[in-house]
Amino acid sequence: MTHIRTRAVHAGQQPDAASGAIATPITQSTAFAYGSLERGAAIFAGEAEGFRYGRYGNPTVAALEAKMANLEGAEAAVAFASGTAATAAVVLSLLAPGDELLFLGPLYGGTEGLLRSMGERWGLRVTDATMIGLEAAWSPATRMVWVEPLTNPSLRLHDLEAVAQIASARGAITVADNTFCTPCLVRPLAHGIDLVVHSMTKYLGGHGDATGGVVAGDAARIAQVRKTGLGHIGASLAAQESFLFLRGIKTLPLRMEAHCDGALAVAQFLEHQSAVRSVFYPGLASHPQHTLAKRQMQGGFGGMVTFELARAERAAAADVLDALQLFAQAVSLGDVDSLACHPASTTHSFVSPEVRAIAGVGEGMIRLSVGIEHPDDLVADLAQALARAGN
Ligand SMILES: Cc1ncc(COP(=O)(O)O)c(C=O)c1O
């Protein structure tokens, strides 16, 4: 199974031993019979394979974890009830009071909010190293570096190999949130990163109908994250949701190809519109990090496109967004349906004007999550919206 299309279908799953069912059954059980006292003792001691209690693990969830470990090229993975729960579990299990976490931003706002509030309450130092760089920001207390390979909403890249080199030379753990890229486009572990986090709610599920998260990496760290995140915090993913993710991931490589094709067509169209001041898409030669994108992103440049209107006002963005017919106005991303949002009034409405300026979020900015519809229809929708809005 060398090709990702094959692994997305088969990894972690085989026909059910009891029934022969090809689709992994939803195992709706919180308790699991272990048969004998000695086998129960061995399962609890971690010396025998087996399920003990729903909060710690479940066969449907385990199949999803095995599939995600395979796709990310990791020894192990652990699933959570949301991407946010996965993030919290990594930080709480691997850091201690007094430790410093450096991040390269801008991060997803929810992640930054979580890190900062946890930092205050639990005595962690959380430092934004984006402007000064990791080496200048480094301190003796630095234990973890958090990075998103492709940032939201301005679609800048961070060089994972460079990050991994700096951090591993100094003994810190590196974590990459790979939600925007998926293992189809970027495999952070292959670039030397230690742990990968996902909001599976986005491309991995792909249909906008399930919330979940996952962490993949080496077996020892994943065991720690599992113990804290599931055993102590109880942020376990339900079996039904796991079934939806298992089903969604089977078509992930096909969907990503369609997302990438559509996004490139949309970005190329927007780049030639007089009403558009700038387009951010790593697949465009005009993107300042196009060379890095070609090196780091394999097989496509993602499904997100962000652009700024020449008339950089909220009213201009509203005119365009309100005229769109195929793109729904919503903040999530990675669905088969195309979505559009105004970051300044939604995803970035809670951050300070300074942080918004650093992230490059202006009032005339629109972020698109390009779905899998035909690119010609998406381009036509944008063309009519720009024309109707008089932009
Ligand atoms: C990059 C990124 N990471 C993490 C999250 C949080 O995921 P969830 O909503 O599944 O908790 C999101 C949500 O938008 C995200 O975009």
The ligand as a Gaussian input file, in Angstrom:
#p B3LYP/6-31G(d) Opt

LIG

0 1
 C       -6.301000      25.298000      11.885000
 C       -7.335000      24.891000      12.900000
 N       -6.954000      24.199000      13.968000
 C       -7.840000      23.817000      14.919000
 C       -9.176000      24.154000      14.819000
 C      -10.126000      23.742000      15.910000
 O      -10.859000      22.625000      15.503000
 P      -12.299000      22.224000      16.071000
 O      -13.265000      23.261000      15.622000
 O      -12.524000      20.857000      15.499000
 O      -12.179000      22.202000      17.559000
 C       -9.622000      24.872000      13.699000
 C      -11.037000      25.246000      13.581000
 O      -11.416000      26.053000      12.756000
 C       -8.676000      25.254000      12.722000
 O       -9.033000      25.962000      11.627000

